[in-house]
Amino acid sequence: MATVKEAFTAKYQGNTKAEIVEVSFSPGEEVKVLKEWKDETCLVKKGDQVFNVLKKYLSLS
């Protein structure tokens, strides 16, 4: 688990034919980290939305 440090907006597209939607993240919100790289993470927000996000936005536990 990780916690969002600062608010940011990410884009999500469920599949190649789906509309791209912007998803907001709020400080203090908990997210599940699936994978970590040098400067980025792959995380899940509330169910099935998967995002690649810069580590600077998260407090990793």
Gaussian input, Z-matrix of N, CA and C with variables (Angstrom, degrees):
# hf/3-21g

backbone

0 1
 N
 C     1     B1
 C     2     B2     1     A1
 N     3     B3     2     A2     1     D1
 C     4     B4     3     A3     2     D2
 C     5     B5     4     A4     3     D3
 N     6     B6     5     A5     4     D4
 C     7     B7     6     A6     5     D5
 C     8     B8     7     A7     6     D6
 N     9     B9     8     A8     7     D7
 C    10    B10     9     A9     8     D8
 C    11    B11    10    A10     9     D9
 N    12    B12    11    A11    10    D10
 C    13    B13    12    A12    11    D11
 C    14    B14    13    A13    12    D12
 N    15    B15    14    A14    13    D13
 C    16    B16    15    A15    14    D14
 C    17    B17    16    A16    15    D15
 N    18    B18    17    A17    16    D16
 C    19    B19    18    A18    17    D17
 C    20    B20    19    A19    18    D18
 N    21    B21    20    A20    19    D19
 C    22    B22    21    A21    20    D20
 C    23    B23    22    A22    21    D21
 N    24    B24    23    A23    22    D22
 C    25    B25    24    A24    23    D23
 C    26    B26    25    A25    24    D24
 N    27    B27    26    A26    25    D25
 C    28    B28    27    A27    26    D26
 C    29    B29    28    A28    27    D27
 N    30    B30    29    A29    28    D28
 C    31    B31    30    A30    29    D29
 C    32    B32    31    A31    30    D30
 N    33    B33    32    A32    31    D31
 C    34    B34    33    A33    32    D32
 C    35    B35    34    A34    33    D33
 N    36    B36    35    A35    34    D34
 C    37    B37    36    A36    35    D35
 C    38    B38    37    A37    36    D36
 N    39    B39    38    A38    37    D37
 C    40    B40    39    A39    38    D38
 C    41    B41    40    A40    39    D39
 N    42    B42    41    A41    40    D40
 C    43    B43    42    A42    41    D41
 C    44    B44    43    A43    42    D42
 N    45    B45    44    A44    43    D43
 C    46    B46    45    A45    44    D44
 C    47    B47    46    A46    45    D45
 N    48    B48    47    A47    46    D46
 C    49    B49    48    A48    47    D47
 C    50    B50    49    A49    48    D48
 N    51    B51    50    A50    49    D49
 C    52    B52    51    A51    50    D50
 C    53    B53    52    A52    51    D51
 N    54    B54    53    A53    52    D52
 C    55    B55    54    A54    53    D53
 C    56    B56    55    A55    54    D54
 N    57    B57    56    A56    55    D55
 C    58    B58    57    A57    56    D56
 C    59    B59    58    A58    57    D57
 N    60    B60    59    A59    58    D58
 C    61    B61    60    A60    59    D59
 C    62    B62    61    A61    60    D60
 N    63    B63    62    A62    61    D61
 C    64    B64    63    A63    62    D62
 C    65    B65    64    A64    63    D63
 N    66    B66    65    A65    64    D64
 C    67    B67    66    A66    65    D65
 C    68    B68    67    A67    66    D66
 N    69    B69    68    A68    67    D67
 C    70    B70    69    A69    68    D68
 C    71    B71    70    A70    69    D69
 N    72    B72    71    A71    70    D70
 C    73    B73    72    A72    71    D71
 C    74    B74    73    A73    72    D72
 N    75    B75    74    A74    73    D73
 C    76    B76    75    A75    74    D74
 C    77    B77    76    A76    75    D75
 N    78    B78    77    A77    76    D76
 C    79    B79    78    A78    77    D77
 C    80    B80    79    A79    78    D78
 N    81    B81    80    A80    79    D79
 C    82    B82    81    A81    80    D80
 C    83    B83    82    A82    81    D81
 N    84    B84    83    A83    82    D82
 C    85    B85    84    A84    83    D83
 C    86    B86    85    A85    84    D84
 N    87    B87    86    A86    85    D85
 C    88    B88    87    A87    86    D86
 C    89    B89    88    A88    87    D87
 N    90    B90    89    A89    88    D88
 C    91    B91    90    A90    89    D89
 C    92    B92    91    A91    90    D90
 N    93    B93    92    A92    91    D91
 C    94    B94    93    A93    92    D92
 C    95    B95    94    A94    93    D93
 N    96    B96    95    A95    94    D94
 C    97    B97    96    A96    95    D95
 C    98    B98    97    A97    96    D96
 N    99    B99    98    A98    97    D97
 C   100   B100    99    A99    98    D98
 C   101   B101   100   A100    99    D99
 N   102   B102   101   A101   100   D100
 C   103   B103   102   A102   101   D101
 C   104   B104   103   A103   102   D102
 N   105   B105   104   A104   103   D103
 C   106   B106   105   A105   104   D104
 C   107   B107   106   A106   105   D105
 N   108   B108   107   A107   106   D106
 C   109   B109   108   A108   107   D107
 C   110   B110   109   A109   108   D108
 N   111   B111   110   A110   109   D109
 C   112   B112   111   A111   110   D110
 C   113   B113   112   A112   111   D111
 N   114   B114   113   A113   112   D112
 C   115   B115   114   A114   113   D113
 C   116   B116   115   A115   114   D114
 N   117   B117   116   A116   115   D115
 C   118   B118   117   A117   116   D116
 C   119   B119   118   A118   117   D117
 N   120   B120   119   A119   118   D118
 C   121   B121   120   A120   119   D119
 C   122   B122   121   A121   120   D120
 N   123   B123   122   A122   121   D121
 C   124   B124   123   A123   122   D122
 C   125   B125   124   A124   123   D123
 N   126   B126   125   A125   124   D124
 C   127   B127   126   A126   125   D125
 C   128   B128   127   A127   126   D126
 N   129   B129   128   A128   127   D127
 C   130   B130   129   A129   128   D128
 C   131   B131   130   A130   129   D129
 N   132   B132   131   A131   130   D130
 C   133   B133   132   A132   131   D131
 C   134   B134   133   A133   132   D132
 N   135   B135   134   A134   133   D133
 C   136   B136   135   A135   134   D134
 C   137   B137   136   A136   135   D135
 N   138   B138   137   A137   136   D136
 C   139   B139   138   A138   137   D137
 C   140   B140   139   A139   138   D138
 N   141   B141   140   A140   139   D139
 C   142   B142   141   A141   140   D140
 C   143   B143   142   A142   141   D141
 N   144   B144   143   A143   142   D142
 C   145   B145   144   A144   143   D143
 C   146   B146   145   A145   144   D144
 N   147   B147   146   A146   145   D145
 C   148   B148   147   A147   146   D146
 C   149   B149   148   A148   147   D147
 N   150   B150   149   A149   148   D148
 C   151   B151   150   A150   149   D149
 C   152   B152   151   A151   150   D150
 N   153   B153   152   A152   151   D151
 C   154   B154   153   A153   152   D152
 C   155   B155   154   A154   153   D153
 N   156   B156   155   A155   154   D154
 C   157   B157   156   A156   155   D155
 C   158   B158   157   A157   156   D156
 N   159   B159   158   A158   157   D157
 C   160   B160   159   A159   158   D158
 C   161   B161   160   A160   159   D159
 N   162   B162   161   A161   160   D160
 C   163   B163   162   A162   161   D161
 C   164   B164   163   A163   162   D162
 N   165   B165   164   A164   163   D163
 C   166   B166   165   A165   164   D164
 C   167   B167   166   A166   165   D165
 N   168   B168   167   A167   166   D166
 C   169   B169   168   A168   167   D167
 C   170   B170   169   A169   168   D168
 N   171   B171   170   A170   169   D169
 C   172   B172   171   A171   170   D170
 C   173   B173   172   A172   171   D171
 N   174   B174   173   A173   172   D172
 C   175   B175   174   A174   173   D173
 C   176   B176   175   A175   174   D174
 N   177   B177   176   A176   175   D175
 C   178   B178   177   A177   176   D176
 C   179   B179   178   A178   177   D177
 N   180   B180   179   A179   178   D178
 C   181   B181   180   A180   179   D179
 C   182   B182   181   A181   180   D180

   B1=1.4520
   B2=1.5234
   B3=1.3090
   B4=1.4545
   B5=1.5319
   B6=1.3181
   B7=1.4545
   B8=1.5207
   B9=1.3184
   B10=1.4628
   B11=1.5287
   B12=1.3619
   B13=1.4652
   B14=1.5182
   B15=1.3278
   B16=1.4613
   B17=1.5234
   B18=1.3017
   B19=1.4691
   B20=1.5300
   B21=1.3323
   B22=1.4566
   B23=1.5198
   B24=1.3173
   B25=1.4572
   B26=1.5209
   B27=1.3237
   B28=1.4664
   B29=1.5201
   B30=1.3161
   B31=1.4659
   B32=1.5257
   B33=1.3261
   B34=1.4615
   B35=1.5197
   B36=1.3310
   B37=1.4626
   B38=1.5248
   B39=1.3174
   B40=1.4582
   B41=1.5175
   B42=1.3291
   B43=1.4613
   B44=1.5286
   B45=1.3066
   B46=1.4612
   B47=1.5234
   B48=1.3220
   B49=1.4634
   B50=1.5237
   B51=1.3268
   B52=1.4672
   B53=1.5252
   B54=1.2998
   B55=1.4618
   B56=1.5312
   B57=1.3230
   B58=1.4640
   B59=1.5262
   B60=1.3356
   B61=1.4649
   B62=1.5230
   B63=1.3216
   B64=1.4572
   B65=1.5213
   B66=1.3261
   B67=1.4555
   B68=1.5213
   B69=1.3244
   B70=1.4663
   B71=1.5179
   B72=1.3095
   B73=1.4545
   B74=1.5279
   B75=1.3226
   B76=1.4568
   B77=1.5234
   B78=1.3445
   B79=1.4623
   B80=1.5325
   B81=1.3282
   B82=1.4542
   B83=1.5224
   B84=1.3231
   B85=1.4674
   B86=1.5312
   B87=1.3355
   B88=1.4604
   B89=1.5262
   B90=1.3234
   B91=1.4586
   B92=1.5246
   B93=1.3168
   B94=1.4646
   B95=1.5207
   B96=1.3152
   B97=1.4705
   B98=1.5264
   B99=1.3258
   B100=1.4602
   B101=1.5201
   B102=1.3429
   B103=1.4690
   B104=1.5205
   B105=1.3232
   B106=1.4687
   B107=1.5218
   B108=1.3199
   B109=1.4553
   B110=1.5169
   B111=1.3056
   B112=1.4625
   B113=1.5252
   B114=1.3192
   B115=1.4666
   B116=1.5213
   B117=1.3274
   B118=1.4641
   B119=1.5160
   B120=1.3269
   B121=1.4560
   B122=1.5173
   B123=1.3119
   B124=1.4568
   B125=1.5183
   B126=1.3263
   B127=1.4507
   B128=1.5188
   B129=1.3291
   B130=1.4583
   B131=1.5114
   B132=1.3284
   B133=1.4611
   B134=1.5164
   B135=1.3146
   B136=1.4639
   B137=1.5197
   B138=1.2954
   B139=1.4587
   B140=1.4987
   B141=1.3465
   B142=1.4540
   B143=1.5219
   B144=1.3149
   B145=1.4659
   B146=1.5256
   B147=1.3397
   B148=1.4623
   B149=1.5217
   B150=1.3384
   B151=1.4597
   B152=1.5179
   B153=1.3342
   B154=1.4578
   B155=1.5216
   B156=1.3289
   B157=1.4622
   B158=1.5227
   B159=1.3216
   B160=1.4690
   B161=1.5235
   B162=1.3328
   B163=1.4684
   B164=1.5245
   B165=1.3208
   B166=1.4634
   B167=1.5390
   B168=1.3052
   B169=1.4621
   B170=1.5252
   B171=1.3322
   B172=1.4647
   B173=1.5135
   B174=1.3343
   B175=1.4698
   B176=1.5138
   B177=1.3171
   B178=1.4595
   B179=1.5219
   B180=1.3351
   B181=1.4613
   B182=1.5004
   A1=109.12
   A2=113.88
   A3=121.36
   A4=107.79
   A5=115.43
   A6=121.50
   A7=108.64
   A8=116.59
   A9=122.03
   A10=108.38
   A11=117.16
   A12=122.44
   A13=112.40
   A14=116.46
   A15=120.83
   A16=109.50
   A17=115.53
   A18=120.95
   A19=110.63
   A20=115.07
   A21=121.09
   A22=108.78
   A23=116.22
   A24=122.64
   A25=108.48
   A26=115.71
   A27=121.82
   A28=108.52
   A29=116.60
   A30=121.20
   A31=109.61
   A32=115.72
   A33=122.10
   A34=109.74
   A35=115.86
   A36=122.03
   A37=107.04
   A38=116.94
   A39=122.45
   A40=114.34
   A41=116.98
   A42=122.46
   A43=107.84
   A44=118.01
   A45=120.88
   A46=113.79
   A47=117.84
   A48=120.16
   A49=112.84
   A50=117.04
   A51=121.31
   A52=110.60
   A53=114.77
   A54=121.61
   A55=109.41
   A56=116.46
   A57=121.52
   A58=107.83
   A59=115.85
   A60=120.39
   A61=109.24
   A62=115.25
   A63=120.65
   A64=108.37
   A65=115.93
   A66=122.22
   A67=107.99
   A68=116.37
   A69=121.73
   A70=111.25
   A71=115.39
   A72=123.44
   A73=107.40
   A74=117.00
   A75=122.20
   A76=110.82
   A77=117.41
   A78=120.13
   A79=110.85
   A80=116.28
   A81=121.54
   A82=114.16
   A83=116.98
   A84=121.27
   A85=109.75
   A86=116.68
   A87=120.83
   A88=110.55
   A89=115.43
   A90=122.61
   A91=108.53
   A92=116.51
   A93=121.86
   A94=109.22
   A95=117.14
   A96=122.70
   A97=108.87
   A98=115.81
   A99=121.30
   A100=112.54
   A101=116.33
   A102=121.78
   A103=108.59
   A104=116.41
   A105=121.68
   A106=109.75
   A107=115.11
   A108=122.58
   A109=107.04
   A110=117.67
   A111=121.87
   A112=112.09
   A113=118.41
   A114=121.77
   A115=113.89
   A116=117.79
   A117=121.01
   A118=111.55
   A119=114.27
   A120=121.34
   A121=108.80
   A122=115.50
   A123=122.08
   A124=104.51
   A125=117.25
   A126=119.67
   A127=112.22
   A128=114.74
   A129=122.45
   A130=108.09
   A131=115.19
   A132=120.99
   A133=108.53
   A134=116.62
   A135=123.53
   A136=113.77
   A137=116.31
   A138=119.06
   A139=114.86
   A140=116.71
   A141=118.65
   A142=115.47
   A143=118.80
   A144=119.68
   A145=108.87
   A146=116.15
   A147=122.44
   A148=108.89
   A149=116.07
   A150=122.01
   A151=110.47
   A152=117.21
   A153=122.87
   A154=105.54
   A155=115.76
   A156=121.65
   A157=109.48
   A158=116.55
   A159=120.66
   A160=109.46
   A161=115.84
   A162=121.52
   A163=112.58
   A164=118.07
   A165=120.05
   A166=111.84
   A167=118.96
   A168=122.51
   A169=113.00
   A170=117.86
   A171=120.97
   A172=112.68
   A173=114.59
   A174=122.06
   A175=104.60
   A176=116.08
   A177=120.90
   A178=109.38
   A179=116.56
   A180=120.02
   A181=112.22
   D1=153.87
   D2=177.20
   D3=-142.93
   D4=161.91
   D5=178.80
   D6=-120.59
   D7=139.69
   D8=178.73
   D9=-72.40
   D10=126.77
   D11=179.17
   D12=-83.47
   D13=-45.09
   D14=-178.71
   D15=-136.59
   D16=148.45
   D17=-176.98
   D18=-62.95
   D19=142.02
   D20=174.47
   D21=-156.42
   D22=167.12
   D23=178.14
   D24=-122.50
   D25=135.07
   D26=177.91
   D27=-122.56
   D28=160.15
   D29=179.54
   D30=-103.05
   D31=142.51
   D32=-178.74
   D33=-131.15
   D34=136.60
   D35=175.81
   D36=-137.11
   D37=113.41
   D38=-175.62
   D39=-62.32
   D40=-35.24
   D41=175.45
   D42=-158.60
   D43=176.47
   D44=-173.47
   D45=-65.77
   D46=-20.69
   D47=179.52
   D48=-99.12
   D49=-6.58
   D50=-178.88
   D51=-80.58
   D52=155.25
   D53=176.59
   D54=-71.04
   D55=145.33
   D56=175.99
   D57=-82.66
   D58=128.10
   D59=178.87
   D60=-120.19
   D61=149.68
   D62=176.48
   D63=-93.57
   D64=133.57
   D65=-178.58
   D66=-119.98
   D67=127.88
   D68=-178.91
   D69=-92.14
   D70=142.35
   D71=174.46
   D72=-116.78
   D73=136.69
   D74=-176.94
   D75=-111.92
   D76=149.06
   D77=176.98
   D78=-56.65
   D79=136.72
   D80=179.48
   D81=90.80
   D82=-12.08
   D83=-179.83
   D84=-69.97
   D85=137.41
   D86=178.42
   D87=-93.60
   D88=138.21
   D89=177.98
   D90=-134.21
   D91=158.29
   D92=179.55
   D93=-100.04
   D94=123.88
   D95=179.09
   D96=-89.37
   D97=125.19
   D98=178.94
   D99=-92.49
   D100=-37.34
   D101=-174.55
   D102=-152.84
   D103=145.44
   D104=176.09
   D105=-122.20
   D106=141.03
   D107=172.71
   D108=-122.67
   D109=-169.42
   D110=-177.02
   D111=-56.46
   D112=-54.83
   D113=-175.37
   D114=-118.27
   D115=-2.28
   D116=-175.19
   D117=-131.69
   D118=165.16
   D119=172.66
   D120=-133.57
   D121=157.56
   D122=170.70
   D123=-108.86
   D124=123.30
   D125=-175.49
   D126=-134.91
   D127=163.14
   D128=178.42
   D129=-117.05
   D130=134.30
   D131=176.01
   D132=-114.45
   D133=120.68
   D134=172.83
   D135=43.01
   D136=68.71
   D137=173.30
   D138=105.18
   D139=-103.15
   D140=-169.05
   D141=-119.44
   D142=7.16
   D143=179.04
   D144=-86.57
   D145=120.42
   D146=-177.04
   D147=-110.12
   D148=136.75
   D149=-177.06
   D150=-136.34
   D151=149.07
   D152=165.57
   D153=-100.34
   D154=123.47
   D155=-172.41
   D156=-132.90
   D157=142.07
   D158=175.37
   D159=-64.53
   D160=140.39
   D161=-179.59
   D162=-61.67
   D163=-26.28
   D164=-176.19
   D165=-61.34
   D166=-18.93
   D167=-179.93
   D168=-86.55
   D169=-6.39
   D170=-171.87
   D171=-124.28
   D172=151.69
   D173=166.94
   D174=-104.69
   D175=109.23
   D176=-177.88
   D177=-85.78
   D178=136.95
   D179=179.97
   D180=-105.51

